[in-house]
């Protein structure tokens, strides 16, 4: 992979997490995403604005792992919600 592909993936993952937290304001979203990924707010802000010039392999792997963990947690939460609604509606095919 080229450095540009790494940068795009890195920035895309950070943008997705910032966007998911943006409801209370962009400044708070930057801080929360920085804590989530273990990065500085400055690094998150640079990724948000597409100003990241280099991404180390370790940094990209850490961001990937955190992003996968977050998506799995959201998936589990949605599955629980679907199961609860299915039970309330009396659906026999509830997971």
C-alpha positions in Angstrom: 0.0 0.0 0.0 1.2 3.5 -0.7 1.5 6.1 2.0 -1.5 7.9 0.6 -3.8 4.9 1.1 -2.6 4.7 4.7 -3.3 8.4 5.2 -6.8 8.1 3.7 -7.7 5.1 5.9 -6.3 6.8 9.0 -8.1 10.0 8.3 -11.3 8.3 7.3 -11.4 6.2 10.6 -10.8 9.3 12.6 -13.4 11.4 10.7 -16.0 8.6 11.2 -15.5 8.6 15.0 -15.5 12.4 15.2 -18.7 12.5 13.2 -20.3 9.9 15.5 -19.5 12.2 18.5 -20.3 15.5 16.9 -23.7 16.0 18.5 -22.3 18.0 21.4 -20.0 20.1 19.3 -16.9 19.6 17.2 -14.4 20.6 19.9 -15.8 18.0 22.3 -15.9 15.4 19.5 -12.2 16.1 18.8 -11.3 15.5 22.5 -13.4 12.4 22.8 -12.0 10.9 19.5 -8.4 11.7 20.7 -9.1 9.8 24.0 -10.7 7.0 22.1 -7.8 6.5 19.8 -5.0 7.4 22.2 -3.9 10.3 20.1 -3.5 14.0 20.7 -6.3 16.4 19.9 -3.9 18.1 17.5 -3.4 14.8 15.6 -7.2 14.2 15.4 -7.8 17.8 14.2 -5.1 17.3 11.5 -6.8 14.1 10.4 -10.2 15.8 10.3 -8.8 18.5 8.1 -6.8 16.1 5.9 -3.5 17.6 7.0 -1.8 14.4 8.0 1.4 13.9 6.1 2.7 10.6 7.5 1.1 7.6 9.3 3.3 5.0 10.9 2.3 1.3 10.6 1.9 1.1 14.4 -0.4 4.1 14.4 -2.6 2.8 11.6 -2.8 -0.7 13.2 -3.9 0.9 16.6 -6.5 3.0 14.9 -7.8 0.0 12.9 -8.1 -2.1 16.1 -10.0 0.6 18.0 -12.3 1.2 15.0 -13.1 -2.5 14.7 -13.7 -2.7 18.5 -16.1 0.3 18.3 -18.0 -1.2 15.3 -18.3 -4.6 17.1 -19.7 -2.8 20.2 -22.2 -0.9 18.2 -23.2 -4.1 16.3 -23.8 -5.9 19.6 -25.9 -2.9 20.9 -28.0 -2.9 17.8 -28.5 -6.7 18.0 -29.7 -6.4 21.6 -32.1 -3.6 20.6 -33.5 -5.7 17.7 -33.9 -8.7 20.0 -35.8 -6.6 22.6 -38.1 -5.1 20.0 -38.7 -8.5 18.4 -39.7 -9.9 21.8 -42.0 -7.0 22.5 -43.7 -7.5 19.1 -43.9 -11.3 19.7 -41.9 -12.2 16.7 -41.0 -15.9 16.6 -37.8 -15.3 14.6 -36.2 -13.1 17.3 -32.4 -13.7 17.5 
